[in-house]
Each structure stands twice: as C-alpha cells, then as structure tokens.
Amino acid sequence: MQPLTEALLAAARQRWQAHASDSYRAVVRVRPPRAPVEMWEVEVAGGVLVKRILDGRTLGAADPERDDYSVQGIFDLLQTDLRWTGIEAVGDTPAVDLRAEFDPETGRLIRYRRTVGTTRRRVLLVEILAYEPAADLRASATAHQ
C-alpha cells in the first residue's frame, strides 16, 4: 500500500469517475480499532446507495455521516482522514499513517489502513472483498435462469 496523499486520492477519484459503474454491489470488511470486525454488503443504483447489509442484517437508509461503504462513501472517508496528516510526529514516529491501494483501472479502493498513535496504536482497516458492476450482476442472474 502507498501512503495516502491528496494527489493519490484525486487520481483515484478521477479514474473512478471516468471508468466506473454507477450501479454495483460490493462486500466490504471493516476492522475498526478495538471493536469487532464488520462485514458490509452495499448496493448502489444510479450512483445512489440503495441497500446496506451489516453482518447479515439489512439496515435502513444510510446516514451520510457514517456507515456509507459505497465507493463514493469510502472516498469521502479517505478525504476526511487526510486532515489527520497535519498532526505532528512524535519523535521519529508519525502520529498518523494513512496507506491505501486503489484499482489501477477503475480507481476504486482495494485496501485502506489508518494507524493512529504511537504507543497504543489504533488501526482501522477497510478492504473491498468483492465488487460487481451492475452489468455483471445482470449477466450472472441471466446465466442462472
């Protein structure tokens, strides 16, 4: 994973806008600091988050400030986290380390790690385990009929 920078995130967003599907399904594993792992399944139609499933439970409407693990929601999370990079290092250790890996073609996130702190580090890990554009979803549904 590369260090997350404004330039890296901007390039990923640009690739997403140019090459991505506005309708897709994704499975996202979130390992928050000091909390149980969460498995999210999201569906986006026409660029709008229409379905959220957390650990097998369907949730209601998305809270735009939290729990939006659509590709756009993850981009927003990363943009928000970039503000942490202004925190001064403690000795030789940065107060925060942001690292990300993006799909080279579509720009969508593959993996993100945010490490905060030095002695009692808090790590957030976000990984997209599956991503299917809507065309692929329709094709697989047709093939199973």
N, C-alpha and C positions, 0 to 999 in steps of 0.2 A: 504494500500500500504506500501511496505517496503522501507527503504532508499536504493537508488541505489548505489551499490558498484561494483568495478571491479569483485569481486568474484560472486556476484549475476548475473551480466551481462554475465560473462563467462559461468556460469552454464546454463543460459537460451539459449545461443548460442549453447552450446553442445547438449542440448535436441533438439533444432531446427534441427541441422544437423543430429541427429540420428533418429528422429521420424516424421519429417515434410514432406509435399508435396512440390515438386519443381514447381508445377503448381497449381495456386489457384486464387480466386477472393476475394478481401477484400474491405470493406467500412470503411473508417477512418474519424473520426471527429477531426478536429484540431481547437483548440481555442487559437489563438496566442494572445500575450499581446497587448492590445489597438488596436485591429483590428477585423473585422467581423469573425465569425465562418466560417470555410471552410469544405465542405463535399467532400471527395476524394473517388473515386472508382478506384481501381487498379486491373489489371490482370497480372499475372506472368505465363509464359510458359517456362518450362525447366530452371527455375531459372533466367529468363530474364524478366524484366519489359516490357510488350508489349502494355499496354493500361493504360492511365491515364485520368480520367474524374474529373474535378473540378467543383462543383456546377452545374452539368448537361452539361458542355461544354467539349468536347473531346479536349485534348491537344496534341501537337506534341511530339517528342522524349523527354525523360526525361533528365533533367540537373542533372548529377551525384552529383553536389554540393548542390542541392536544390530540394525540392518537390518530393522526392522519398519516398513515404509512403508504399513501399513494406516492408515485414518483414525485409529483409536484410537492406534496407534503414533506417528503424527505429532503428535497432541495431547500424548502423553507427552513427545516430544522438545521441543515448544514449552514445556511446563511446566518441564522441566529447564533449558532455555535461559533462562527468566525469572530464574533465580538470578543470571545474569550482570549483570542490570540494577543490582545493588548495587555494582558496581565504579565507583570514582570516575573522573570525566572527567580528561583530560589537557589542561589549558588550557581552550579552548572546545570541544574535540572529545570527544565521549563515547567511553569505552573500548570500548563495545559499542553497536551499533544493531540492534535487532530490529524487523523490519517484516513484516506479514502481511496477506493478503487472504483472506477467507472467503466462501463461497457464502451469499448473503443468505437463501436459503430453508432449506437443509439444514445450514448451519454447517460443512460440510467445507472443508478448506483448498483454496485455489486456488493460492496462491503464498506462499512464505516466504523471507526473506533475513536472514541473520545476518552482520553485519560486525563483526569483532573487530580491535582495534588501530588505530593512528593512522598510523605511517609505513610499516609493512609489513602492510597490512590483509589479513586473511584472511576470505574471503567464502564462506558456504555458501548455495546457492540450491536450494530444493526446490519443484518445480512439479508439480501433478497435471495431466497432459496429457489423460487420458481417465478417465471414471468412468461405469460402467454398473451400475445396480441389478440384482439377480438377475431381477426380473420382465422387464426389458428384454432380458437375456441369453436368457431362455426364449422371448420373443416373436421375437427375431431368429433363433434356432435353428429355431423352428417355421416361420417365413416362408421359410427356405431349403430346407425339405424338399419 
